[in-house]
Amino acid sequence: MGQHGYPIASDSFQGNRHEVHTMIPFIEELIKLYRLPNPIIVVDAGLMNKSNIAQLCHQGLGFILGARIKNTSQELT
């Protein structure tokens, strides 16, 4: 979101492409396009998988994940 709370970009992908596989390319494009130095990525659990989390960590990106409570470990509850 921009400073006034409106989305700064959107994209569309082929209907047969699972959305989990569109997140990282979209984020990379936004970072380049808007020259974002330290973005914080906020996504719900539906867009996350181990590969996406690993890629965000590898790129040094901060992120906030929405998670399903039933999938949360006992340490966090």
C-alpha angles and dihedrals in degrees: 000000000000125000092276094053099256124125112262097204147001136188139192130218137193112290093237093058114095111236093232087070095051099057102078096045090048093049092048091051092050092050091053096041097049098028091234108188101192112006121179110218115216116190140155124244092262092072097045132090132152092269094053092047091049091050093050090050092046091053091048093241121155116230145180117209128203107218137188111249092222089060095049118110120246090249091067099043 
